[in-house]
């Protein structure tokens, strides 16, 4: 009977791990994966009476999630500036990313928003740079940097999400 209980605990832990890792992947869809991970941790804490997961860990997770949002904003918008984009190029990349996300979501919900934000950031940066320089090649290069900035920002955000998952799994590891 004890063996069956142990197997059940580890099976539950495996499924819990799978759920958390899957939730962390939602950052790639622009669906707030880090906050979904926090929500799952909060539900776990409520069910277990805040025993393995307490308020301190939940606040650390919230801090990491907010850090991820800040880094995503900064890297996603200013990577192109670091690579030489003008102020107008950076602003247009940001506006283009928002417009692209909105338009993409209208065409193909969720996934369209993500793809649209990348295409919009690229297009906006190209338009902003071309307006300033009147040269296509440097404008396309800056647009590429805006695209890479968005991609890098999402990768960083997912890495932080995986740190959150690790902290939760460490706290909930069966004895």
Secondary structure, DSSP 8 states (H G I E B T S, - for coil): -HHHHHHHHHHHHHHHHHHHHHHHGGGGGTS-HHHHHHHHHHHHHHHTTSSSS-HHHHHHHHHHHHHHHHHHHHHHHHHHHHTT--HHHHHHHHHHHHHHHHHHHHHSTTHHHHHHHHHHHHHHHHHHHHHHH--HHHHHHHHHHHHHHHHHHHHHHHHHHHHHHHHHHHHH---
